[in-house]
Amino acid sequence: MITAVIIIVMVVAVAVYMKLPKFGRIPTGARLERVINSPHYHNGIFKNLSETPQMTNENGIWSMVKEYNAATNKKPLVKIPSVKINLKELPADKDVLVWFGHSSYLLKVGGKTVLVDPVFCGNASPFSFSVKAFDGTDVYGVDDMPNIDFLVITHDHWDHLDYETVK
C-alpha cells in the first residue's frame, strides 16, 4: 500500500511539474492552425527538409547512453579560459562573433546584432542540478546583452533554448 501511494504521489508530482510554463503547451486555436498548415507538417509531425539520421551508434540509444556514461573525458579538467568584454560597446562597424559556450553566441554582422540559442541559466536542462555549464563558459548573462536585432532559436532543446533567458 505504501509503495502504491509513493508511486501515485510521484506521478502526480511529475504531472504537475510538467505543466510549468518552461515546458510549453500544446498548440490551440490560431497557433494550432499555423502548425497544421505548415508545409513541413505531415501526419501529425514535422518533417525535416532533408533526411537527418539519429545520433546513435549502430547498437541504439541505450548503448550510446551507456557508452557516454562510461566515458572519462566528458568534462574539461580545468576552467575554460575566457575574457569577458563589454558587449554593449562592441564597434558598430566591425563584424564580431562572441561564443558563450555550447550553442550560444552573439554575432555582429553588417551592423546587425544576432543572438543565437541563448542559454544563460547555467545549465542546459529543466533541472538546475543537471547538465551544468562548463566553468568559464558561463561568464555572460541576460543583463550583459546589447540591443538585439534578431533572436535565432535553432531548435527546441534545453541546450539551445532557455525559457528564463528568452522570457
Biotite code that builds the C-alpha atoms (Angstrom):
import biotite.structure as struc

atoms = struc.array([
    struc.Atom([0.000, 0.000, 0.000], chain_id="A", res_id=1, res_name="MET", atom_name="CA", element="C"),
    struc.Atom([2.815, 2.426, 0.882], chain_id="A", res_id=2, res_name="ILE", atom_name="CA", element="C"),
    struc.Atom([4.569, 1.691, -2.414], chain_id="A", res_id=3, res_name="THR", atom_name="CA", element="C"),
    struc.Atom([1.357, 2.426, -4.333], chain_id="A", res_id=4, res_name="ALA", atom_name="CA", element="C"),
    struc.Atom([0.904, 5.739, -2.501], chain_id="A", res_id=5, res_name="VAL", atom_name="CA", element="C"),
    struc.Atom([4.532, 6.718, -3.194], chain_id="A", res_id=6, res_name="ILE", atom_name="CA", element="C"),
    struc.Atom([4.131, 5.881, -6.894], chain_id="A", res_id=7, res_name="ILE", atom_name="CA", element="C"),
    struc.Atom([0.881, 7.865, -7.121], chain_id="A", res_id=8, res_name="ILE", atom_name="CA", element="C"),
    struc.Atom([2.448, 10.876, -5.377], chain_id="A", res_id=9, res_name="VAL", atom_name="CA", element="C"),
    struc.Atom([5.439, 10.727, -7.735], chain_id="A", res_id=10, res_name="MET", atom_name="CA", element="C"),
    struc.Atom([3.214, 10.505, -10.834], chain_id="A", res_id=11, res_name="VAL", atom_name="CA", element="C"),
    struc.Atom([1.126, 13.464, -9.645], chain_id="A", res_id=12, res_name="VAL", atom_name="CA", element="C"),
    struc.Atom([4.282, 15.480, -8.832], chain_id="A", res_id=13, res_name="ALA", atom_name="CA", element="C"),
    struc.Atom([5.739, 14.836, -12.298], chain_id="A", res_id=14, res_name="VAL", atom_name="CA", element="C"),
    struc.Atom([2.409, 15.715, -13.963], chain_id="A", res_id=15, res_name="ALA", atom_name="CA", element="C"),
    struc.Atom([2.197, 18.996, -12.022], chain_id="A", res_id=16, res_name="VAL", atom_name="CA", element="C"),
    struc.Atom([5.860, 19.833, -12.745], chain_id="A", res_id=17, res_name="TYR", atom_name="CA", element="C"),
    struc.Atom([5.390, 19.201, -16.463], chain_id="A", res_id=18, res_name="MET", atom_name="CA", element="C"),
    struc.Atom([2.616, 21.846, -16.516], chain_id="A", res_id=19, res_name="LYS", atom_name="CA", element="C"),
    struc.Atom([5.136, 24.615, -15.713], chain_id="A", res_id=20, res_name="LEU", atom_name="CA", element="C"),
    struc.Atom([5.408, 27.294, -18.449], chain_id="A", res_id=21, res_name="PRO", atom_name="CA", element="C"),
    struc.Atom([9.006, 26.351, -19.257], chain_id="A", res_id=22, res_name="LYS", atom_name="CA", element="C"),
    struc.Atom([7.734, 23.140, -20.860], chain_id="A", res_id=23, res_name="PHE", atom_name="CA", element="C"),
    struc.Atom([5.468, 24.999, -23.285], chain_id="A", res_id=24, res_name="GLY", atom_name="CA", element="C"),
    struc.Atom([1.999, 23.807, -24.101], chain_id="A", res_id=25, res_name="ARG", atom_name="CA", element="C"),
    struc.Atom([0.060, 22.002, -26.781], chain_id="A", res_id=26, res_name="ILE", atom_name="CA", element="C"),
    struc.Atom([-0.894, 24.475, -29.536], chain_id="A", res_id=27, res_name="PRO", atom_name="CA", element="C"),
    struc.Atom([-4.518, 25.537, -29.780], chain_id="A", res_id=28, res_name="THR", atom_name="CA", element="C"),
    struc.Atom([-6.560, 27.987, -31.834], chain_id="A", res_id=29, res_name="GLY", atom_name="CA", element="C"),
    struc.Atom([-4.681, 30.103, -34.397], chain_id="A", res_id=30, res_name="ALA", atom_name="CA", element="C"),
    struc.Atom([-1.320, 28.641, -33.352], chain_id="A", res_id=31, res_name="ARG", atom_name="CA", element="C"),
    struc.Atom([-2.563, 25.091, -33.963], chain_id="A", res_id=32, res_name="LEU", atom_name="CA", element="C"),
    struc.Atom([-3.933, 26.204, -37.340], chain_id="A", res_id=33, res_name="GLU", atom_name="CA", element="C"),
    struc.Atom([-0.472, 27.569, -38.313], chain_id="A", res_id=34, res_name="ARG", atom_name="CA", element="C"),
    struc.Atom([1.134, 24.271, -37.292], chain_id="A", res_id=35, res_name="VAL", atom_name="CA", element="C"),
    struc.Atom([-1.318, 22.190, -39.284], chain_id="A", res_id=36, res_name="ILE", atom_name="CA", element="C"),
    struc.Atom([-0.915, 24.419, -42.356], chain_id="A", res_id=37, res_name="ASN", atom_name="CA", element="C"),
    struc.Atom([2.878, 24.311, -42.301], chain_id="A", res_id=38, res_name="SER", atom_name="CA", element="C"),
    struc.Atom([4.256, 22.683, -45.464], chain_id="A", res_id=39, res_name="PRO", atom_name="CA", element="C"),
    struc.Atom([6.626, 20.698, -43.222], chain_id="A", res_id=40, res_name="HIS", atom_name="CA", element="C"),
    struc.Atom([3.874, 19.191, -41.050], chain_id="A", res_id=41, res_name="TYR", atom_name="CA", element="C"),
    struc.Atom([2.664, 15.762, -42.198], chain_id="A", res_id=42, res_name="HIS", atom_name="CA", element="C"),
    struc.Atom([0.708, 13.043, -40.404], chain_id="A", res_id=43, res_name="ASN", atom_name="CA", element="C"),
    struc.Atom([0.944, 14.724, -37.007], chain_id="A", res_id=44, res_name="GLY", atom_name="CA", element="C"),
    struc.Atom([4.687, 15.522, -37.011], chain_id="A", res_id=45, res_name="ILE", atom_name="CA", element="C"),
    struc.Atom([7.131, 17.979, -38.551], chain_id="A", res_id=46, res_name="PHE", atom_name="CA", element="C"),
    struc.Atom([9.452, 16.604, -41.227], chain_id="A", res_id=47, res_name="LYS", atom_name="CA", element="C"),
    struc.Atom([12.935, 17.976, -41.917], chain_id="A", res_id=48, res_name="ASN", atom_name="CA", element="C"),
    struc.Atom([13.594, 19.203, -45.447], chain_id="A", res_id=49, res_name="LEU", atom_name="CA", element="C"),
    struc.Atom([16.479, 16.736, -45.630], chain_id="A", res_id=50, res_name="SER", atom_name="CA", element="C"),
    struc.Atom([16.830, 13.335, -44.008], chain_id="A", res_id=51, res_name="GLU", atom_name="CA", element="C"),
    struc.Atom([18.512, 13.634, -40.605], chain_id="A", res_id=52, res_name="THR", atom_name="CA", element="C"),
    struc.Atom([19.874, 10.376, -39.198], chain_id="A", res_id=53, res_name="PRO", atom_name="CA", element="C"),
    struc.Atom([19.602, 9.731, -35.487], chain_id="A", res_id=54, res_name="GLN", atom_name="CA", element="C"),
    struc.Atom([22.735, 10.470, -33.494], chain_id="A", res_id=55, res_name="MET", atom_name="CA", element="C"),
    struc.Atom([23.016, 6.977, -32.090], chain_id="A", res_id=56, res_name="THR", atom_name="CA", element="C"),
    struc.Atom([25.567, 4.305, -32.678], chain_id="A", res_id=57, res_name="ASN", atom_name="CA", element="C"),
    struc.Atom([24.564, 1.147, -34.516], chain_id="A", res_id=58, res_name="GLU", atom_name="CA", element="C"),
    struc.Atom([23.519, -0.540, -31.247], chain_id="A", res_id=59, res_name="ASN", atom_name="CA", element="C"),
    struc.Atom([20.841, 2.047, -30.383], chain_id="A", res_id=60, res_name="GLY", atom_name="CA", element="C"),
    struc.Atom([20.245, 4.872, -27.939], chain_id="A", res_id=61, res_name="ILE", atom_name="CA", element="C"),
    struc.Atom([20.730, 2.891, -24.702], chain_id="A", res_id=62, res_name="TRP", atom_name="CA", element="C"),
    struc.Atom([24.076, 1.590, -25.865], chain_id="A", res_id=63, res_name="SER", atom_name="CA", element="C"),
    struc.Atom([25.103, 5.168, -26.696], chain_id="A", res_id=64, res_name="MET", atom_name="CA", element="C"),
    struc.Atom([23.962, 6.409, -23.254], chain_id="A", res_id=65, res_name="VAL", atom_name="CA", element="C"),
    struc.Atom([25.902, 3.604, -21.553], chain_id="A", res_id=66, res_name="LYS", atom_name="CA", element="C"),
    struc.Atom([28.990, 4.438, -23.629], chain_id="A", res_id=67, res_name="GLU", atom_name="CA", element="C"),
    struc.Atom([28.702, 8.137, -22.746], chain_id="A", res_id=68, res_name="TYR", atom_name="CA", element="C"),
    struc.Atom([28.263, 7.436, -19.033], chain_id="A", res_id=69, res_name="ASN", atom_name="CA", element="C"),
    struc.Atom([31.355, 5.195, -19.078], chain_id="A", res_id=70, res_name="ALA", atom_name="CA", element="C"),
    struc.Atom([33.494, 7.887, -20.743], chain_id="A", res_id=71, res_name="ALA", atom_name="CA", element="C"),
    struc.Atom([36.034, 9.607, -18.512], chain_id="A", res_id=72, res_name="THR", atom_name="CA", element="C"),
    struc.Atom([36.678, 12.708, -20.632], chain_id="A", res_id=73, res_name="ASN", atom_name="CA", element="C"),
    struc.Atom([33.222, 14.307, -20.564], chain_id="A", res_id=74, res_name="LYS", atom_name="CA", element="C"),
    struc.Atom([34.284, 17.483, -18.761], chain_id="A", res_id=75, res_name="LYS", atom_name="CA", element="C"),
    struc.Atom([37.281, 19.777, -19.039], chain_id="A", res_id=76, res_name="PRO", atom_name="CA", element="C"),
    struc.Atom([39.743, 19.242, -16.209], chain_id="A", res_id=77, res_name="LEU", atom_name="CA", element="C"),
    struc.Atom([40.354, 22.973, -15.841], chain_id="A", res_id=78, res_name="VAL", atom_name="CA", element="C"),
    struc.Atom([38.339, 26.150, -16.257], chain_id="A", res_id=79, res_name="LYS", atom_name="CA", element="C"),
    struc.Atom([37.874, 27.047, -19.930], chain_id="A", res_id=80, res_name="ILE", atom_name="CA", element="C"),
    struc.Atom([39.799, 30.283, -20.473], chain_id="A", res_id=81, res_name="PRO", atom_name="CA", element="C"),
    struc.Atom([37.585, 33.256, -21.268], chain_id="A", res_id=82, res_name="SER", atom_name="CA", element="C"),
    struc.Atom([37.780, 37.020, -21.417], chain_id="A", res_id=83, res_name="VAL", atom_name="CA", element="C"),
    struc.Atom([34.621, 38.918, -20.572], chain_id="A", res_id=84, res_name="LYS", atom_name="CA", element="C"),
    struc.Atom([34.171, 42.044, -22.658], chain_id="A", res_id=85, res_name="ILE", atom_name="CA", element="C"),
    struc.Atom([31.500, 44.718, -22.611], chain_id="A", res_id=86, res_name="ASN", atom_name="CA", element="C"),
    struc.Atom([29.144, 43.524, -25.355], chain_id="A", res_id=87, res_name="LEU", atom_name="CA", element="C"),
    struc.Atom([27.269, 46.828, -25.305], chain_id="A", res_id=88, res_name="LYS", atom_name="CA", element="C"),
    struc.Atom([30.428, 48.589, -26.509], chain_id="A", res_id=89, res_name="GLU", atom_name="CA", element="C"),
    struc.Atom([31.214, 46.377, -29.491], chain_id="A", res_id=90, res_name="LEU", atom_name="CA", element="C"),
    struc.Atom([32.140, 48.520, -32.521], chain_id="A", res_id=91, res_name="PRO", atom_name="CA", element="C"),
    struc.Atom([29.173, 49.026, -34.840], chain_id="A", res_id=92, res_name="ALA", atom_name="CA", element="C"),
    struc.Atom([31.351, 48.917, -37.968], chain_id="A", res_id=93, res_name="ASP", atom_name="CA", element="C"),
    struc.Atom([33.109, 45.587, -37.271], chain_id="A", res_id=94, res_name="LYS", atom_name="CA", element="C"),
    struc.Atom([31.876, 42.029, -37.687], chain_id="A", res_id=95, res_name="ASP", atom_name="CA", element="C"),
    struc.Atom([32.234, 40.135, -34.395], chain_id="A", res_id=96, res_name="VAL", atom_name="CA", element="C"),
    struc.Atom([31.496, 36.652, -33.073], chain_id="A", res_id=97, res_name="LEU", atom_name="CA", element="C"),
    struc.Atom([31.317, 36.035, -29.314], chain_id="A", res_id=98, res_name="VAL", atom_name="CA", element="C"),
    struc.Atom([30.847, 32.431, -28.177], chain_id="A", res_id=99, res_name="TRP", atom_name="CA", element="C"),
    struc.Atom([29.089, 31.951, -24.826], chain_id="A", res_id=100, res_name="PHE", atom_name="CA", element="C"),
    struc.Atom([29.637, 28.206, -24.548], chain_id="A", res_id=101, res_name="GLY", atom_name="CA", element="C"),
    struc.Atom([27.930, 25.215, -26.155], chain_id="A", res_id=102, res_name="HIS", atom_name="CA", element="C"),
    struc.Atom([25.385, 26.529, -28.687], chain_id="A", res_id=103, res_name="SER", atom_name="CA", element="C"),
    struc.Atom([25.028, 30.161, -27.572], chain_id="A", res_id=104, res_name="SER", atom_name="CA", element="C"),
    struc.Atom([26.716, 33.009, -29.390], chain_id="A", res_id=105, res_name="TYR", atom_name="CA", element="C"),
    struc.Atom([26.343, 36.624, -30.446], chain_id="A", res_id=106, res_name="LEU", atom_name="CA", element="C"),
    struc.Atom([27.046, 37.845, -33.982], chain_id="A", res_id=107, res_name="LEU", atom_name="CA", element="C"),
    struc.Atom([27.521, 41.395, -35.143], chain_id="A", res_id=108, res_name="LYS", atom_name="CA", element="C"),
    struc.Atom([27.366, 41.323, -38.931], chain_id="A", res_id=109, res_name="VAL", atom_name="CA", element="C"),
    struc.Atom([26.669, 44.176, -41.300], chain_id="A", res_id=110, res_name="GLY", atom_name="CA", element="C"),
    struc.Atom([25.631, 46.428, -38.434], chain_id="A", res_id=111, res_name="GLY", atom_name="CA", element="C"),
    struc.Atom([23.040, 43.929, -37.145], chain_id="A", res_id=112, res_name="LYS", atom_name="CA", element="C"),
    struc.Atom([23.241, 42.083, -33.833], chain_id="A", res_id=113, res_name="THR", atom_name="CA", element="C"),
    struc.Atom([22.093, 38.456, -33.780], chain_id="A", res_id=114, res_name="VAL", atom_name="CA", element="C"),
    struc.Atom([21.766, 36.344, -30.636], chain_id="A", res_id=115, res_name="LEU", atom_name="CA", element="C"),
    struc.Atom([21.690, 32.589, -31.317], chain_id="A", res_id=116, res_name="VAL", atom_name="CA", element="C"),
    struc.Atom([20.408, 29.913, -28.929], chain_id="A", res_id=117, res_name="ASP", atom_name="CA", element="C"),
    struc.Atom([20.699, 31.909, -25.699], chain_id="A", res_id=118, res_name="PRO", atom_name="CA", element="C"),
    struc.Atom([21.170, 29.720, -22.624], chain_id="A", res_id=119, res_name="VAL", atom_name="CA", element="C"),
    struc.Atom([22.316, 31.853, -19.684], chain_id="A", res_id=120, res_name="PHE", atom_name="CA", element="C"),
    struc.Atom([20.800, 29.946, -16.760], chain_id="A", res_id=121, res_name="CYS", atom_name="CA", element="C"),
    struc.Atom([23.982, 27.936, -16.102], chain_id="A", res_id=122, res_name="GLY", atom_name="CA", element="C"),
    struc.Atom([22.550, 24.591, -17.149], chain_id="A", res_id=123, res_name="ASN", atom_name="CA", element="C"),
    struc.Atom([21.037, 23.004, -20.254], chain_id="A", res_id=124, res_name="ALA", atom_name="CA", element="C"),
    struc.Atom([18.223, 21.146, -18.581], chain_id="A", res_id=125, res_name="SER", atom_name="CA", element="C"),
    struc.Atom([14.862, 21.834, -16.962], chain_id="A", res_id=126, res_name="PRO", atom_name="CA", element="C"),
    struc.Atom([16.537, 20.767, -13.709], chain_id="A", res_id=127, res_name="PHE", atom_name="CA", element="C"),
    struc.Atom([19.040, 23.174, -12.153], chain_id="A", res_id=128, res_name="SER", atom_name="CA", element="C"),
    struc.Atom([21.130, 20.309, -10.764], chain_id="A", res_id=129, res_name="PHE", atom_name="CA", element="C"),
    struc.Atom([21.890, 18.663, -14.115], chain_id="A", res_id=130, res_name="SER", atom_name="CA", element="C"),
    struc.Atom([23.813, 19.407, -17.327], chain_id="A", res_id=131, res_name="VAL", atom_name="CA", element="C"),
    struc.Atom([25.792, 22.292, -15.839], chain_id="A", res_id=132, res_name="LYS", atom_name="CA", element="C"),
    struc.Atom([27.696, 24.776, -17.992], chain_id="A", res_id=133, res_name="ALA", atom_name="CA", element="C"),
    struc.Atom([31.442, 24.184, -18.018], chain_id="A", res_id=134, res_name="PHE", atom_name="CA", element="C"),
    struc.Atom([33.330, 26.544, -15.741], chain_id="A", res_id=135, res_name="ASP", atom_name="CA", element="C"),
    struc.Atom([34.437, 29.515, -17.828], chain_id="A", res_id=136, res_name="GLY", atom_name="CA", element="C"),
    struc.Atom([31.591, 29.339, -20.353], chain_id="A", res_id=137, res_name="THR", atom_name="CA", element="C"),
    struc.Atom([29.068, 30.957, -18.035], chain_id="A", res_id=138, res_name="ASP", atom_name="CA", element="C"),
    struc.Atom([30.514, 34.447, -17.672], chain_id="A", res_id=139, res_name="VAL", atom_name="CA", element="C"),
    struc.Atom([27.705, 36.292, -19.503], chain_id="A", res_id=140, res_name="TYR", atom_name="CA", element="C"),
    struc.Atom([24.086, 36.798, -18.535], chain_id="A", res_id=141, res_name="GLY", atom_name="CA", element="C"),
    struc.Atom([20.995, 38.484, -19.918], chain_id="A", res_id=142, res_name="VAL", atom_name="CA", element="C"),
    struc.Atom([21.986, 41.860, -18.442], chain_id="A", res_id=143, res_name="ASP", atom_name="CA", element="C"),
    struc.Atom([25.252, 41.764, -20.429], chain_id="A", res_id=144, res_name="ASP", atom_name="CA", element="C"),
    struc.Atom([23.460, 41.635, -23.785], chain_id="A", res_id=145, res_name="MET", atom_name="CA", element="C"),
    struc.Atom([23.358, 44.639, -26.101], chain_id="A", res_id=146, res_name="PRO", atom_name="CA", element="C"),
    struc.Atom([20.186, 45.522, -28.003], chain_id="A", res_id=147, res_name="ASN", atom_name="CA", element="C"),
    struc.Atom([19.389, 42.583, -30.257], chain_id="A", res_id=148, res_name="ILE", atom_name="CA", element="C"),
    struc.Atom([18.131, 42.892, -33.841], chain_id="A", res_id=149, res_name="ASP", atom_name="CA", element="C"),
    struc.Atom([17.447, 39.192, -34.331], chain_id="A", res_id=150, res_name="PHE", atom_name="CA", element="C"),
    struc.Atom([16.981, 36.283, -31.950], chain_id="A", res_id=151, res_name="LEU", atom_name="CA", element="C"),
    struc.Atom([17.565, 32.873, -33.565], chain_id="A", res_id=152, res_name="VAL", atom_name="CA", element="C"),
    struc.Atom([16.400, 29.685, -31.861], chain_id="A", res_id=153, res_name="ILE", atom_name="CA", element="C"),
    struc.Atom([17.723, 26.783, -33.930], chain_id="A", res_id=154, res_name="THR", atom_name="CA", element="C"),
    struc.Atom([15.536, 24.182, -32.256], chain_id="A", res_id=155, res_name="HIS", atom_name="CA", element="C"),
    struc.Atom([13.592, 23.497, -29.088], chain_id="A", res_id=156, res_name="ASP", atom_name="CA", element="C"),
    struc.Atom([16.056, 21.576, -26.914], chain_id="A", res_id=157, res_name="HIS", atom_name="CA", element="C"),
    struc.Atom([17.103, 22.701, -23.449], chain_id="A", res_id=158, res_name="TRP", atom_name="CA", element="C"),
    struc.Atom([20.698, 23.255, -24.566], chain_id="A", res_id=159, res_name="ASP", atom_name="CA", element="C"),
    struc.Atom([19.527, 25.676, -27.283], chain_id="A", res_id=160, res_name="HIS", atom_name="CA", element="C"),
    struc.Atom([16.557, 27.381, -25.676], chain_id="A", res_id=161, res_name="LEU", atom_name="CA", element="C"),
    struc.Atom([16.429, 28.609, -22.095], chain_id="A", res_id=162, res_name="ASP", atom_name="CA", element="C"),
    struc.Atom([12.926, 29.676, -21.105], chain_id="A", res_id=163, res_name="TYR", atom_name="CA", element="C"),
    struc.Atom([14.071, 32.121, -18.418], chain_id="A", res_id=164, res_name="GLU", atom_name="CA", element="C"),
    struc.Atom([16.620, 33.763, -20.731], chain_id="A", res_id=165, res_name="THR", atom_name="CA", element="C"),
    struc.Atom([14.125, 34.249, -23.544], chain_id="A", res_id=166, res_name="VAL", atom_name="CA", element="C"),
    struc.Atom([11.452, 35.483, -21.125], chain_id="A", res_id=167, res_name="LYS", atom_name="CA", element="C"),
])
